[in-house]
Each structure stands twice: as structure tokens, then as C-alpha cells.
Amino acid sequence: MANFCPECGGDLKFDPVSKDLVCKSCGLFASREKLDEIRDKRRDQLKDGRKALHDDYLEWWQTSKKDKQSR
């Protein structure tokens, strides 16, 4: 696992007292499990965004040249 903050990309440091990871840039304070949840959620959002762009492009590609010029 990479030790970078999913919020800002900053460096994460382990806090031995609380056994959580702390971002030195934005102050995010979370357990390893919570960080995994945040990263999974972000990855799913990115995947959904890419799919939407792909679908829009596919729709554009399948339209006629005349329709493309009128847009």
C-alpha cells in the first residue's frame, strides 16, 4: 500500500498511540481500513466518470457527419 493521502496526495505517517495514519498536509486522520474505503470510493467514481465519457464519445461517433456539424 502506498502511503499517500487520498484527499490531498500528501505524506501519511503512522501514529503509534492511536494506531491510525495521519496526513501531514491536510490533517486527515484515519485507520487503514477507512483509507481503503476512501480509495475504493474514489476509484469507483473515476471509473463511473470514464464510463460516462466513453458513452458520450460512442454516441457522438455513431451519429452522422451532418449531425456532428450541427452541434
Residue pairs with C-beta under 8 A, 6 or more apart in sequence:
1 32
3 11
3 12
3 13
3 21
4 10
4 11
4 12
5 11
5 12
5 23
5 25
5 26
5 28
6 28
6 35
6 38
6 39
6 42
7 23
7 26
7 28
7 38
8 23
8 25
8 26
8 28
9 25
10 23
10 24
10 25
10 26
11 23
11 24
11 25
12 21
12 22
12 23
12 24
12 28
12 35
13 21
13 22
13 23
13 24
14 20
14 21
14 22
15 21
15 22
15 29
18 29
19 31
20 29
20 30
20 31
21 28
21 29
21 30
21 31
21 32
21 35
22 28
22 29
23 29
30 38
60 68
